[in-house]
Structures are given as C-alpha cells and as structure tokens.
Amino acid sequence: MEDNKWGMKDNFICPRSSYHGDFSPTSLAFNANLQEFATRVSFIAGLHTGGKLESNDAYEQVKTLWHDLKRSKKHLQLN
C-alpha cells in the first residue's frame, strides 16, 4: 500500500499522459522528452512567479532545456 501512495504522489507531481500518435520508438521517446520539457518549464515558471528564481536565471534554464529538446529531436532523427 505504501508503494501505491508514492506512485500516486509522483503521478501528481509529474503527470504523464499516454501517447496518441502514430507509434514508433523514436516518436514515443520524443514524446517522453517533450513531456519532461513541459514539466520542467512549468516548475521554472512557478519558481519565477513565486519570486524564488530571477528572470534571467529562469530564461537561461528554459533556454538550456529548449536546446536539449532540439538536440534530442536531432538525435532521434525526427523531421
């Protein structure tokens, strides 16, 4: 029962939705990367809105995440 409690908590903090596109391993991997990007950007935006993160720091972190996502897309050879 304890493991289920943590699983529910993780799902609340970092929700994942199922993939609905045409299935391919690369598309599925990119979708997971895209969801991770969206979750992290949401956290950064929340920290910035709450005054815990300066604007320049938030911008640089989102910029780094964006470059990582683009690199992921290129590595997976998606158009």
Summary of the structure (lengths in Angstrom):
residues: 79
radius of gyration: 15.3
end to end distance: 43.8
largest distance: 43.8
contacts: 166
relative contact order: 0.12
helix: 73%
strand: 0%
